[in-house]
Amino acid sequence: MIPARTALLTIDLQNDFLHPEGAYGRAGQSAEAIAALPDRIKPLRDVLLAAGGTYISAQFTLVPGRAGEPLIAEHLRTLRPFLTKGDFAPNSFGHALTDTLAPADFTVEKVAYSAFYQTRLEYVLRKTGIDTLIIGGIVTNGGVASTVRDAHLRDIHTILLSDGCAAFKADVHDATLVSLGSVSKITTCAQATALIGGAS
C-alpha cells in the first residue's frame, strides 16, 4: 500500500444517521456499534492524511423534488417510513458528515447503496491516482457491501475495516464480513493504522 495512492472511504457517517437530532435519532433508530464508528475511525484517518493519503466521505442523499418532497425509492419508503421532507437533503445539517470526521477531502453524494452508483467517485479516484480504498461506515450489509463489491468489479484494491463498519444487528454484520472476505482484505482499524505507518 502506498499512502499517496490510498484513500479512506467512509459510507454514510452523517448526522441524519448518527446525531440524536438527525432523522434516525428522532425516530429512535440507533445502535451502539454504529455510534462508536467515528471515534474509532478518526485515528486511522489522521495517520493516513499525515502520510499523504486522502479522505473521501460518501453521503446518502435524498434529492428534494417539487415542494421539497424527497425522491425516495419504494423499498426505502417501506423500510423507513419516518423519512420526510428535509431529511438527507444536500447542504442540510442532517446530510453533513459527522463533526468527528469532518472535513473530508472529497464528498460524494450517493442516491443508492453503492458509493459508485451514479456518482463522481470513480472520476475522483482516477484523477487523483488512487488505487486502494480503506472502507468503513454503515451499514455493513448495505452501503458498505455494495461499495466493496463495486470496487472489486473495477479492479480497485479494498481494505475493509472489520470494526470500522457496523450494522443494526451484530449477526448480520458478522455474516457480511464473511461473505466479503472473498473480494476484499479485511482488517481492524488499528491494524490498518499500523499498515499505513509502516508504508510511510
Secondary structure, DSSP 8 states (H G I E B T S, - for coil): --GGGEEEEEES-BHHHHSTTSHHHHTT---HHHHTHHHHHHHHHHHHHHTT-EEEEEEE---B-GGG-B---HHHHHH-TT--TTTT-TTSTTTSB-TTT---SEEEEESSS-SSTTSSHHHHHHHHT--EEEEEEE-IIIIIHHHHHHHHHTT-EEEEEEEEEE-SSHHHHHHHHHHHTTTSEEE-HHHHHHHHHHH-
